[in-house]
Amino acid sequence: MLPFPPLAGLQETIRFLLPHVAEVTGAEEVVICLDVPDLTGRCAVGYGAGKFFDPHAVQYTRAGLVFIPLRAGGWLTLYGAKKPFDRQVLEQYCSQALENAVKYESVQQQAMVDVLTGLPNRAALYRKLQEEVKRLYRFCVLFADLDGFKQINDTYGHLMGDDVLKKAAEEIRSALRASDFLARYGGDEFVAVLSETTSERGELVASRIRSMAVKVGDVWVSVSVGLAVYPEDGLTPKDLIGRADSRMYMDKGKNRGDS
């Protein structure tokens, strides 16, 4: 029987499965299509001639098509299968592996979400920054901090503080594009990653956030923001966060005093 894949995410599991399926069935090409709305949406991956490919970019004219529905919500397609195999066993094997991968990835994603605001947390932020750095495109990092937040907790209590944090997450999110990434860094600090963005546009977004007032009932706070730009201000996630953080404190000290 096929070796069972190690516990991993969906993409890793697919890339483990397809070469083994091709070997067992003798298929010239293997294509898998899944629909996982909570994780990746629809994804399709092909494998043939020792490499992976995008099946949407290929026109198929091969004979010997085998179509196998999967319990995971998709299908497996074999082109030119040359070896005898048990379709039911193959379907069960692939379905179980993919279901495990979906569960694993769901748990991993939950571990990267801030429970209070529903935003990605610091671990998710650093993963996003690592991905952006690998792409080698210019992007901006905005480090935002609520002004006077400690006084809100001291005066009104932590429940009010929690409400202010949730409202701040909504307000800052509304100042960004749908494609931008926003995380809760910790405490009353938020970090946004603006992909493929110039420093000029980054400054416009920073100014938009600075101009907002986060209001919950009679309580309101303003926001200080610092900007860093890749690659001018740093080549690593740590350097970019550090530069944006220091500029945020300059903004806070210049305009509002320490929180």
TIDREN-896011 format. One record per residue: x, y, z of N, C-alpha, C in turn; residue in three letters. Coordinates in steps of 0.02 Angstrom, whole numbers, plus 50000, padded with zeros to 5 digits. Layout:
residues N
XYZXYZXYZALA ...
//
This chain:
residues 259
500424994050000500005000050000500445006250000MET 500165011849979500535018149978500755020150048LEU 501335023150056501555025550122501115031350143PRO 500925031350208500495036750230500895043050241PHE 500635048850219501025055050224501105057250296PRO 501655060750312501735063550379501215068950391PRO 501055070150454500555075250471500825082050449LEU 500465085250404500685091650376500095095350348ALA 500215101350322499695105450293499455102650227GLY 498945105850199498615103350139499085103150079LEU 499435108650065499875108750007500435103550013GLN 500715103050073501255098150083501005091050073GLU 500395089750097500105082950089499975081450015THR 499705086249978499575085249907500225083649870ILE 500745087349885501385086449850501715079849871ARG 501525077149928501745070549948501355065149911PHE 500705066149905500265061049877500375059849803LEU 500385065249763500345064449691500905060249661LEU 501535061149680502055056849651501945049449669PRO 501705048049730501585041049749500995038149711HIS 500475042149701499905039749661500125038249590VAL 500535042649561500785041549493501185035149489ALA 501595033849541502005027849540501585021549545GLU 501085021549589500675015649600500235014149540VAL 499965019249507499495018249452499835018249383THR 500455020549381500795021149317500525026749274GLY 500155031449304499855036949267500395041749241ALA 500295044049179500755049049152500665055749187GLU 500055057349206499905063549242499355062149293GLU 499415065549351498915065049404498705072149422VAL 498055073349426497805079949444497325079249502VAL 497405083549552496935083549608496625090449613ILE 495975090549627495615096849636495215096349700CYS 495295101349744494945101449808494585108049817LEU 494055107949856493695113949873493645114349949ASP 494075118549979494105119150052494005126450070VAL 493385128850073493245136050081493565139150143PRO 493575135350199493825138250262494575139150262ASP 494925135850216495655136150217495935139450155LEU 495855136250098496195138750038495725140249981THR 495075138949990494625139449934494745133549887GLY 494645134549823494755129149775495495128949756ARG 495785123149757496485122449736496555116449690CYS 496985116949641497105111549594497855110949582ALA 498105104849583498825103549574498895097549528VAL 499355098049481499505092549436500215090049446GLY 500325083649427501005080749432501105076149372TYR 501675076849340501845072449284502565073649262GLY 502875068549235503565069149211504035071749265ALA 503895069749327504345071549381504285078549408GLY 503765082249389503695089049415502955090949423LYS 502835096049464502165098549476502005104049426PHE 501355104849412501155110049364500445112449380PHE 500275118049350499605120849357499145117649305ASP 498665113549326498235110149277497805114749235PRO 497695120949259497285125649221497645127949157HIS 498315127149156498705129549099498835123949048ALA 498505118249056498645112449014498005110248978VAL 498065108648914497515105548877497635098148873GLN 497135094248896497235087048899496945083648837TYR 497355079548806497135075648749497285068248759THR 497505066548819497715059648832497105055048839ARG 497195048848819496685043748829496785040648898ALA 496325036348917496405032748980496255037049041GLY 495755041249037495565045649094495215041549147LEU 495435042249209495115039149267494925044749316VAL 494285045149335494035050449378493805047249443PHE 494105049649500493945046649565493705052149613ILE 493065052349631492825057249681493135055749749PRO 493265061149787493565060449853493085063049906LEU 493105059849964492665062050019492855069050042ARG 493475071150030493705077650054493395083450017ALA 492975082049967492635087449932492985089349867GLY 493225084549831493555085849768493625079449728GLY 494125079149684494215073149644494945072249625TRP 495095066149606495755064249583495675061649511LEU 496075064249466496035062249395496695059349372THR 496665053549340497265050249314497235050149238LEU 497775052149207497835051949134498345046749115TYR 498125041849074498585036749049498835031949102GLY 498385029749148498575024949199498735018149166ALA 499305015249184499535009149151499555003049196LYS 499495003949262499544998349309498854996949339LYS 498714990749356498074989149390498094991849462PRO 497544994649484497504997049553496774996849576PHE 496674997049641496004996749670495765003849680ASP 495255005849642494995012749646494745014349716ARG 494385009649747494105011049813494655012049865GLN 495165007949863495725008549910496085015249899VAL 496185017049836496525023349820496105029349845LEU 495445028949834495015034349857495025035049933GLU 494995029449968495005029650041495675032350067GLN 496215030150036496885032350057496955039950048TYR 496795042449989496875049549975496395053750018CYS 495775051450026495295055150066495515055750138SER 495755050250167495965050550236496565055150245GLN 497045054750199497625059150204497435066450199ALA 496985068050153496785075050143496355077550201LEU 495925073350227495525075350285495975076950344GLU 496475072750356496955074150410497325080750398ASN 497495081950335497855088150319497425094250332ALA 496775093850314496325099450326496245100750400VAL 496175095450440496115096250513496755099350542LYS 497325096850519497965099350544498045106750527TYR 497885108650465497965115550444497475120050481GLU 496875117650495496385121550533496635122950603SER 496935117950635497215118850702497795123850700VAL 498215123250649498775127850642498545135050633GLN 498015135950594497755142650583497455145550647GLN 497095141350684496805143750747497335145950796GLN 497925142550794498475144350838498785151050819ALA 498615153750760498895159950737498385165650737MET 497855164850775497335169950779497295172750849VAL 497265179350854497165182750918496435181850940ASP 496335178950998495655177151019495225183351029VAL 495495188651056495085194551071494835198151009LEU 495295199650962495115203750904494935199550842THR 495135193150842495035189050782495545190350728GLY 496025194750741496565196050693497105190750697LEU 497515190150645498115185950652498545188450710PRO 498915183850742499335185850798500065186950777ASN 500505187650825501205189250809501535183750769ARG 501395177450785501695171950747501485172250674ALA 500845173550662500605174150593500915180150558ALA 501025185550595501345191450566502045189950541LEU 502435186550581503125185050561503135180150501TYR 502655175650499502605171250440502455175350378ARG 501985180050384501815184350327502415188450305LYS 502785191350352503365195350334503905191150300LEU 504005185050323504485180650290504285179150218GLN 503635178250208503385177050140503505183150096GLU 503375189150123503465195250084504195196350066GLU 504645195150113505355196050101505585191350045VAL 505345185250044505535180449992505315182649923LYS 504775186549919504515188649854504935194149823ARG 505335197749863505805202749838505455208749806LEU 504825210049825504475216049802504465221149859TYR 504455227549842504405232749893503735232149929ARG 503755232749996503145232850036503255237250097PHE 502705239050130502735243450188502485239850251CYS 502785241750307502565239250372502355245250414VAL 501745245050440501495250350484501425247550555LEU 501735251050603501685249150673501245254250708PHE 500665252150733500175256650763500105255150838ALA 500045260350877499975259750950499445264650974ASP 499005262451019498475266751044498755271551097LEU 498575277851092498825282951138498415282851203ASP 498755282651259498415283051324498015276851342GLY 498185271151313497775265151325497825262851398PHE 498405263551429498475261451499497995265151544LYS 497895271651531497435275551572496715273051565GLN 496545270551506495865267751497495765261651541ILE 496255257151540496215251251583496185253251657ASN 496605258051677496625260151747495985263651769ASP 495675267451724495085271351742494435267551733THR 494375263951678493735260751661493735253151669TYR 494305250351679494355243051687494535239551622GLY 494735233251629494985229451572494445227451523HIS 493825226851545493285225251498493195230851448LEU 493215237051472493185242751426493805242851381MET 494385241251411494995240951371494935235851315GLY 494625230151329494525224951278494075227651222ASP 493545231251241493095234051191493455239051146ASP 493895243051176494275247951137494745244351089VAL 495065239051111495515235351067495135232351008LEU 494545229551021494155226650966493935232050917LYS 493735237750944493525243250901494125245850861LYS 494715246350892495315248650857495485243950800ALA 495415237450811495555232650758495105233850698ALA 494455235150711493985236450658494155242950620GLU 494315248150658494445254650627495085254450585GLU 495615251450611496245251050573496145246650511ILE 495775241250519495645236850462495275240650407ARG 494825245050426494435248750376494855253750337SER 495435255650364495875260350329496335256850278ALA 496305250150276496745246350233496375243450173LEU 496755241250123496465237550068496285230450091ARG 495835227350053495655220450070496255215850066ALA 496735217450022497325213150013497865214350066SER 497805219750105498295221150157498195216450217ASP 498725215650255498745210950311498785214950376PHE 498355213350424498365216750489498395211650544LEU 498855212550592498925208050648498925211950714ALA 498715208650767498825211450833499505209050857ARG 499945213750867500635212150886500675210250960TYR 500265213551001500255212251072500015218451108GLY 499665217551165499425223351202498985227751159GLY 499165234151155498775238851113499155240451049ASP 499565235851025499975236850965499715232650907GLU 499685235850848499465232450788499975233650733PHE 500065228750689500535229450634500185227550569VAL 500245231950520499965230750453500525229650403ALA 500415225050357500885223850302500535225550237VAL 500805230350201500515232750138500935230050080LEU 500695224850048501075221749994501135226249933SER 501715225849900501835229449837501605236749843GLU 501865240149894501655246949910502255251549915THR 502215257349886502755262349890502735265849957THR 503295269149973503325272950036502815278650035SER 502685281549976502205287049972501505284649991GLU 501305279049964500635276549981500625274250054ARG 501175271350077501205269350147501095275250194GLY 501395280950177501305287050217500575289450216GLU 500255288850158499545290850154499115286550200LEU 499245279950200498865275550244499015277050317VAL 499655278250333499835279950402499475286250425ALA 499445291350381499105297550398498355296450409SER 498075292050369497365290450376497225287350444ARG 497665282950466497575279750531497685284750588ILE 498185289050581498315294150632497725298850641ARG 497355299950588496815304850591496175301950622SER 496155295450632495535292450658495515292950734MET 494915292750760494795292350832494415285950846ALA 494695281750888494365275450907493915276950966VAL 493255276350956492775278251008492355272251029LYS 492295271551095491835266651124491445270351178VAL 490815271951165490435276151212490745283051218GLY 490895284951281491205291451293491965291051294ASP 492225285251282492955284251284493235284251213VAL 493775287951204494075287851138494835288351144TRP 495185285551094495905285851092496125287451020VAL 496705290551014497015291550949497545286250939SER 497855286250880498325280950862498975284050835VAL 499535281750861500185283650834500435278250787SER 500775280250733500965275550681501685276750659VAL 502055271450650502725271750621502755267650558GLY 503135269850508503175266550443503885264050429LEU 503945258050403504575255450377504445252550308ALA 504945253050264504865250850195505405245850178VAL 505205240250149505685235250124505855236950051TYR 506495236850032507095234850071507475240650102PRO 507255246850093507635252650116507765252550191GLU 507265250450230507325250950303507505244350337ASP 507625239250299507805232850328507675227150281GLY 508055221750290507985215950246507685209950282LEU 507565210550347507275205050385506655207450421THR 506195202750439505605204750477505785208350542PRO 506285205950577506485209150641506705216350630LYS 507115217550578507355224350565506775228950546ASP 506305226550505505755230750484505285232450542LEU 505135227450584504725228750642505065233750688ILE 505715232850699506085237350743506085244550717GLY 506185245550652506195252250624505495255450628ARG 504985251650611504305254450615504115256050687ALA 504325251850733504185252950804504515259350829ASP 505155260250812505505266250835505195272650805SER 504975272250743504645278150712503965279350742ARG 503635274050764502995275050799503105278950864MET 503635277350901503775280950963503965288150949TYR 504305289450894504455296350874503805300050861MET 503335296850826502685299950812502305301250876ASP 502315296550922501955297350986502255302951027LYS 502915303151031503235308351071503155315351041GLY 503155315650974503105322050941502405325050946LYS 501905320750942501225323450936500795322850999ASN 500935317751041500445316551094500745315251162ARG 501385314251166501685312351230501615304851240GLY 501965302151288501975294951299501305292551325ASP 501125286151307500495283251329500575280651401SER 
//
